[in-house]
Structures are given as structure tokens and as C-alpha cells.
Amino acid sequence: MSATAPAREKLHTIGSVCRRLKPEFPDISISKIRYLEDQGLLALKRTQGGYRLFSEDDVERLETILRLQRDEFLPLRVIREELAAGAGRERRKRRAAMGEREEDVDLEELCERSGVGPALARELEEFGLLEPRVERGQRLYTETDVEVATACDTLARYGIAPRHLRAFRTAADREAGLLEALIAPALRSRNADRRRAGMEDLQRLAETAQELSQLLFTRNVRRLAES
């Protein structure tokens, strides 16, 4: 082999990939990976015998899909669109998983990363769209606050003021309140197995609720476009 020839890429079987991801994603299974492939989220190579083979890019893509499901509760259809748009790989790298604390940013970094000015950030706080915590007199925001501010800045460019966005906050509070009523007893249990089961139920319920909200919203927007 020539000294300049590229090394042959190592490929992984579905079983080895499943074992590799199990520590971070305990619910991962071979059948789930096959389902994601059937849904068009993975495009895997095959051996002559039909066995699936994963490249490192395939594994990274699968990790991104699983994190978007677990951390952001996105339905598969939306994840597919995110990946097609090239956004899935970068999204959520900074944000902590559910149950973990997010990194803090100050007002200056929030404004720099989201594009909002200090005045708009304060207004977003007034209407409950940003929820900083105050520590030693300084407002500290989360990574989620940065993304919320980014979305609000985009809407502001179309003339949608923070006061008009209270409906989004109100709807989110109501949905979260419904899930809390169902899951809170399990999450507060002293039994570790029950708490773990409660967290798994919360993830599934949150993903389904998010998908329902998206479907209802899309239906209304489609009607608007057709009118």
C-alpha cells in the first residue's frame, strides 16, 4: 500500500454500536436503531449478507438523534428536518441533558450570542420569557435562555413584541403543569427505581406532548396558507 493512501475506515456492527451507546442511552436497542433507519434518519452501508455497518459519522449522527429525542423531546419528523438542514449536529452540544444543570452565562454573553440588546432582554424577562437567577447581584442565564432569546429576536424583526409572546409562555406552563401532575409523585419518590421510571415516563410524555403541539400548530398554519 502506498504511504499516501488513506487508511481504510473502520466500520462497526449494529451490536457493537448498541453496546457503545448503552452507557449514555440505557434505552437504546437494536430494534430502536433499525426503526430509526426505517424512518429515514440513518442511511447505513450493508455487507453482502445484509448486515448493517456504521461509520464513525453514522455513530455520531445516531448520537445526535438520540440526544435530540432525549434532551429536546423533538419528534422524529422534526429531527429529520433538523439533520437535513445541517442544524442537528451543532444543536444541544452546549446544553445539559434533562436533569442536569445548564451552564450559566451573564447578560453580556446572552446578548452577544443571541443578538438581542440589553433592553429587549429586560423586556423578555418582564414577560417571563427569560428566567435568570440572581447571584451576588448578577443576573445569570442558561443555555436555554440564549436559544429563547435568539428565537424572540427573530420574531421581533417581524414586529412581534415580547408582550405578544406571553401566549407561548402560558401554553408551555400549562403543558408542563399537566405533566407535573402526572409524574411528580414518581420523581419525588424515595425509591430509586420509581424515580428512574418516572424520569423515563416524563421523557416519553414530553416528547409526545411536544409532537402534538407541533402538529396542531402546523395544521393551523397550513389552513392559513390555504385560505
C-alpha positions as CSV (number, residue, x, y, z in Angstrom):
1,M,0.0,0.0,0.0
2,S,1.3,3.5,-0.8
3,A,2.4,5.6,2.1
4,T,0.0,8.3,0.9
5,A,-3.0,6.0,0.6
6,P,-5.8,6.7,3.1
7,A,-6.3,4.2,5.8
8,R,-9.4,2.1,5.4
9,E,-12.2,3.3,7.6
10,K,-13.2,1.1,10.5
11,L,-16.9,0.1,10.4
12,H,-19.0,-1.1,13.3
13,T,-21.8,-3.6,13.6
14,I,-25.1,-2.7,15.0
15,G,-24.5,-4.7,18.1
16,S,-21.2,-3.0,18.9
17,V,-22.8,0.4,18.3
18,C,-25.6,-0.5,20.7
19,R,-23.1,-1.6,23.4
20,R,-21.1,1.6,22.8
21,L,-24.0,3.9,23.3
22,K,-25.7,2.0,26.1
23,P,-23.9,3.9,29.0
24,E,-25.3,7.3,27.8
25,F,-28.6,5.9,26.4
26,P,-29.8,3.0,28.6
27,D,-32.9,2.5,26.5
28,I,-31.1,2.0,23.2
29,S,-31.7,-1.3,21.5
30,I,-31.0,-2.9,18.1
31,S,-34.7,-2.7,17.3
32,K,-34.8,1.0,18.0
33,I,-31.8,1.6,15.7
34,R,-33.5,-0.4,13.0
35,Y,-36.6,1.7,13.5
36,L,-34.7,4.9,13.1
37,E,-33.2,3.6,9.9
38,D,-36.7,2.6,8.6
39,Q,-37.8,6.2,9.3
40,G,-35.1,7.5,7.0
41,L,-32.9,9.0,9.8
42,L,-30.0,6.7,9.1
43,A,-28.5,5.6,5.8
44,L,-26.3,2.6,6.6
45,K,-23.9,0.5,4.5
46,R,-24.6,-3.2,4.2
47,T,-22.5,-6.2,3.8
48,Q,-23.3,-8.7,1.0
49,G,-25.1,-10.7,3.6
50,G,-27.3,-7.7,4.5
51,Y,-25.7,-6.8,7.8
52,R,-25.7,-3.1,8.8
53,L,-22.4,-1.3,9.1
54,F,-21.8,2.0,10.8
55,S,-19.1,4.5,10.1
56,E,-18.0,7.0,12.8
57,D,-20.1,9.6,11.0
58,D,-23.1,7.2,11.3
59,V,-22.5,6.8,15.0
60,E,-22.2,10.5,15.6
61,R,-25.4,11.1,13.6
62,L,-27.2,8.4,15.8
63,E,-25.9,10.1,18.9
64,T,-27.3,13.4,17.7
65,I,-30.7,11.9,17.0
66,L,-30.9,10.2,20.4
67,R,-29.8,13.4,22.2
68,L,-32.4,15.5,20.4
69,Q,-35.1,12.9,21.4
70,R,-33.9,12.8,25.0
71,D,-33.0,16.4,25.7
72,E,-35.3,18.3,23.5
73,F,-38.2,15.9,23.0
74,L,-38.3,16.5,19.3
75,P,-40.5,14.2,17.2
76,L,-38.7,12.2,14.5
77,R,-40.1,14.3,11.7
78,V,-38.6,17.5,13.2
79,I,-35.3,15.7,13.9
80,R,-35.2,14.6,10.2
81,E,-35.7,18.3,9.1
82,E,-33.0,19.5,11.6
83,L,-30.5,17.0,10.2
84,A,-31.4,17.8,6.6
85,A,-30.8,21.5,7.4
86,G,-27.4,20.7,9.0
87,A,-28.5,22.1,12.3
88,G,-28.8,18.8,14.3
89,R,-25.1,18.3,14.7
90,E,-24.5,21.6,16.4
91,R,-27.7,21.9,18.4
92,R,-27.7,20.8,22.1
93,K,-23.9,20.3,22.3
94,R,-23.8,23.1,24.8
95,R,-27.0,22.4,26.7
96,A,-27.1,19.9,29.5
97,A,-29.4,16.8,29.4
98,M,-32.6,16.8,31.3
99,G,-32.0,16.5,35.0
100,E,-28.5,18.2,34.7
101,R,-27.8,21.8,35.4
102,E,-27.1,24.0,32.4
103,E,-24.0,26.3,32.2
104,D,-24.6,29.9,33.2
105,V,-24.0,33.0,31.0
106,D,-24.2,36.6,32.0
107,L,-26.2,39.3,30.3
108,E,-23.4,40.4,28.1
109,E,-22.8,36.9,26.7
110,L,-26.5,36.3,26.3
111,C,-26.8,39.4,24.2
112,E,-23.7,38.6,22.2
113,R,-24.8,35.1,21.4
114,S,-28.5,35.7,20.8
115,G,-28.3,39.1,19.0
116,V,-30.7,40.8,21.4
117,G,-29.9,44.1,23.0
118,P,-30.0,44.6,26.8
119,A,-33.3,46.5,26.6
120,L,-35.0,43.6,24.7
121,A,-33.5,41.1,27.2
122,R,-35.0,43.1,30.1
123,E,-38.4,43.2,28.3
124,L,-38.3,39.4,27.7
125,E,-37.7,39.0,31.4
126,E,-40.6,41.2,32.3
127,F,-42.9,38.9,30.3
128,G,-41.4,35.7,31.7
129,L,-39.7,34.5,28.5
130,L,-36.3,34.7,30.1
131,E,-35.8,33.4,33.7
132,P,-32.4,34.4,35.0
133,R,-31.4,33.7,38.6
134,V,-29.7,36.4,40.6
135,E,-26.4,35.5,42.3
136,R,-24.4,38.2,44.2
137,G,-26.3,40.9,42.4
138,Q,-25.6,39.5,38.9
139,R,-28.2,38.0,36.5
140,L,-27.2,34.6,35.3
141,Y,-28.9,32.9,32.3
142,T,-28.9,29.4,31.0
143,E,-28.1,28.0,27.5
144,T,-31.9,27.6,27.0
145,D,-32.4,31.3,27.8
146,V,-29.9,32.0,25.0
147,E,-31.9,30.0,22.5
148,V,-35.2,31.5,23.7
149,A,-33.7,35.0,23.2
150,T,-32.5,34.1,19.7
151,A,-35.9,32.9,18.7
152,C,-37.5,36.0,20.2
153,D,-35.1,38.3,18.4
154,T,-36.1,36.7,15.1
155,L,-39.7,37.2,15.8
156,A,-39.0,40.8,16.9
157,R,-37.7,41.6,13.4
158,Y,-41.2,40.8,12.1
159,G,-42.8,43.2,14.6
160,I,-43.7,40.6,17.2
161,A,-43.1,42.2,20.6
162,P,-42.4,40.3,23.8
163,R,-45.9,41.1,25.1
164,H,-47.3,39.2,22.2
165,L,-45.3,36.1,23.1
166,R,-46.8,35.6,26.5
167,A,-49.2,33.2,25.0
168,F,-46.3,30.8,24.2
169,R,-45.1,31.0,27.8
170,T,-48.7,30.5,29.1
171,A,-49.2,27.4,26.9
172,A,-45.8,26.0,27.9
173,D,-46.7,26.4,31.6
174,R,-50.0,24.7,31.2
175,E,-48.4,21.7,29.3
176,A,-45.6,21.4,31.9
177,G,-48.2,21.6,34.7
178,L,-50.1,18.7,33.3
179,L,-47.0,16.6,33.1
180,E,-46.0,17.6,36.6
181,A,-49.4,16.5,38.0
182,L,-48.9,13.1,36.4
183,I,-45.2,12.5,37.1
184,A,-44.3,14.5,40.2
185,P,-45.1,11.7,42.7
186,A,-42.7,9.3,41.0
187,L,-39.9,11.9,40.7
188,R,-40.2,12.7,44.4
189,S,-40.2,9.1,45.5
190,R,-37.5,7.8,47.8
191,N,-37.4,4.6,45.7
192,A,-34.6,5.0,43.1
193,D,-36.3,2.6,40.6
194,R,-39.5,4.5,40.8
195,R,-37.7,7.8,40.3
196,R,-35.9,6.4,37.3
197,A,-39.1,5.1,35.8
198,G,-40.7,8.5,36.4
199,M,-37.9,10.2,34.5
200,E,-38.4,7.8,31.6
201,D,-42.1,8.4,31.6
202,L,-41.5,12.2,31.7
203,Q,-39.3,11.9,28.7
204,R,-41.8,10.0,26.7
205,L,-44.7,12.2,27.7
206,A,-42.8,15.4,27.0
207,E,-41.8,14.1,23.5
208,T,-45.4,13.2,22.7
209,A,-46.8,16.4,24.1
210,Q,-44.3,18.4,22.0
211,E,-45.2,16.5,18.9
212,L,-48.9,17.1,19.5
213,S,-48.4,20.8,20.0
214,Q,-46.3,20.9,16.8
215,L,-48.9,19.0,14.8
216,L,-51.8,21.3,16.0
217,F,-49.8,24.4,15.2
218,T,-48.8,23.1,11.8
219,R,-52.4,22.3,11.0
220,N,-53.4,25.8,11.8
221,V,-50.6,27.4,9.8
222,R,-51.5,25.1,6.9
223,R,-55.0,26.4,7.0
224,L,-53.8,29.9,7.0
225,A,-51.6,29.2,3.9
226,E,-54.6,27.7,2.1
227,S,-57.1,30.4,2.9
